[in-house]
């Protein structure tokens, strides 16, 4: 039985959170260039800027090595020049995440003669490590970044949520960097 191209069935395909029409007889249409994810829209609604970031490894040197993957981050900047970055999907989650709980509840953590943000992150069961040696480092930065100081170190938790490690440590000490995220989470955070 010969089929007419006019009888082709259109289907709805979900691609990266954006619905696009696809024709069964042809390739899928590309998503609209200005389409934003729901997490990016929540970020903007809270006063942040959604940015696509990629992970970088620094090891013992000052050279950034780009790693695979990318993630949508929400960056909040204050008039004083301070910033805080959080994964957009962590901010927009409909249930509490470990990063949100750590930010809101400000649990006690150890102090360390080394990097206090990393010690704090590890002390509350997160990780900021990009390897198994204390000198292994990394962070999240813009695509094609070459300056290691522009990669933001993050505290990543077992549920995949992540937040700026320094922003988390400063908040635990009573200092707001970028913006106070306490009331910006989409989920109701116990203790907020």
C-alpha positions in Angstrom: 0.0 0.0 0.0 1.4 3.3 -1.1 1.2 6.2 1.5 0.7 9.8 0.6 3.1 12.3 2.1 0.1 14.4 2.9 -1.0 11.7 5.4 2.2 11.9 7.4 1.5 12.0 11.1 3.0 14.7 13.2 4.3 13.8 16.6 5.3 15.7 19.6 8.9 15.2 20.7 10.3 16.4 24.0 13.9 17.6 23.5 15.7 19.0 26.5 12.5 20.2 28.1 11.3 22.0 24.9 8.4 20.6 22.8 9.1 20.7 19.1 7.0 19.3 16.3 8.4 16.5 14.2 7.0 15.1 11.0 7.1 11.3 10.7 8.2 11.7 7.1 11.0 14.0 7.9 13.6 15.3 10.4 12.6 17.0 13.7 12.3 20.7 13.7 15.0 22.5 15.7 13.8 24.2 19.0 13.2 27.9 18.8 16.5 29.8 19.4 15.0 31.7 22.3 13.4 28.7 24.0 14.2 28.6 27.7 13.9 25.7 30.1 11.5 25.9 33.0 14.5 26.1 35.3 16.0 29.0 33.4 12.6 30.8 33.5 12.4 30.3 37.3 15.9 31.6 37.6 15.0 34.8 35.7 11.8 35.2 37.7 13.9 35.2 40.9 16.2 37.9 39.5 19.1 35.6 38.4 20.7 35.1 35.0 20.7 31.6 33.4 24.0 30.7 31.9 25.3 27.5 30.3 28.5 26.3 32.1 30.8 23.5 31.5 33.0 21.6 34.1 36.7 22.2 34.1 39.5 20.2 35.8 42.6 22.1 37.0 44.8 19.4 38.6 48.0 20.7 40.1 48.6 23.4 37.4 46.8 26.5 36.3 45.7 25.0 33.0 41.9 24.4 32.6 41.0 21.1 31.0 37.4 21.1 29.8 35.4 18.0 30.8 32.3 16.5 29.1 28.8 17.8 29.7 27.3 21.1 30.5 24.8 22.5 33.0 22.4 25.4 33.2 23.4 27.6 36.1 21.6 30.5 37.7 23.9 33.4 38.7 22.9 36.2 41.1 25.1 39.3 41.2 24.9 42.1 43.8 25.7 45.8 43.5 28.8 45.2 45.6 30.2 42.9 42.9 29.6 39.6 44.8 28.0 36.7 43.1 26.5 33.3 43.9 25.9 30.5 41.4 23.5 27.6 41.8 22.4 25.0 39.3 19.2 26.3 37.8 17.5 22.9 38.3 18.5 23.0 41.9 16.8 26.4 42.4 13.7 25.3 40.4 13.3 21.8 41.9 9.7 21.2 43.1 11.0 19.3 46.1 13.8 20.2 48.5 17.4 19.3 47.4 20.4 18.7 49.6 22.0 22.0 48.3 18.9 23.9 49.2 18.8 22.4 52.7 22.4 23.1 53.3 22.0 26.8 52.2 18.8 27.4 54.3 19.7 25.4 57.4 23.4 26.5 57.5 24.7 23.3 59.3 27.9 23.4 61.3 30.9 22.2 59.5 34.6 21.8 60.2 37.2 24.5 59.9 40.4 23.8 58.0 43.8 25.4 57.5 43.2 24.8 53.7 40.4 26.1 51.6 37.5 26.7 54.0 34.8 26.4 51.4 36.0 22.9 50.4 36.4 21.8 54.0 32.9 23.1 54.8 31.4 21.4 51.7 33.0 18.1 52.6 32.1 18.4 56.3 28.4 18.5 55.3 28.7 15.5 53.0 29.1 17.3 49.7 32.1 17.3 47.4 34.0 20.0 45.6 36.7 17.6 44.4 37.4 16.9 40.8 39.9 14.1 41.6 41.2 12.0 44.4 44.2 14.2 45.4 44.0 17.4 47.5 45.6 19.3 44.6 42.9 18.1 42.2 40.6 21.0 41.6 38.0 22.3 39.2 34.8 24.2 38.8 32.2 25.4 36.3 32.9 28.1 33.8 31.9 29.5 30.4 32.6 27.5 27.3 36.2 28.0 26.0 37.3 29.6 29.3 41.1 29.7 29.8 41.4 31.6 33.1 41.2 29.3 36.1 40.1 32.1 38.4 36.8 32.3 36.4 35.8 28.7 37.1 33.4 28.7 40.0 34.0 25.9 42.5 30.8 24.2 43.6 29.6 21.9 46.4 27.9 19.0 44.8 25.6 16.7 46.7 24.5 13.0 46.3 21.2 14.0 44.8 23.0 15.9 42.0 22.2 19.4 43.3 25.0 21.9 43.4 25.7 25.4 44.7 28.6 27.8 44.7 31.0 26.5 47.4 32.1 29.9 48.6 28.6 31.3 48.5 27.5 28.4 50.7 30.3 28.9 53.1 29.9 32.7 53.4 26.1 32.2 53.9 26.8 29.7 56.7 28.9 32.5 58.3 26.1 35.1 57.9 27.4 36.8 54.7 25.1 37.1 51.7 26.9 36.9 48.3 25.0 37.9 45.2 21.5 37.4 46.7 19.9 35.7 49.6 18.5 32.5 48.0 16.5 31.5 51.1 13.1 32.5 49.6 14.1 32.0 45.9 13.8 28.2 45.9 10.7 26.9 44.1 10.3 24.1 46.7 9.2 24.8 50.2 12.4 24.3 52.2 11.9 23.1 55.8 13.5 25.5 58.1 13.3 28.5 55.8 
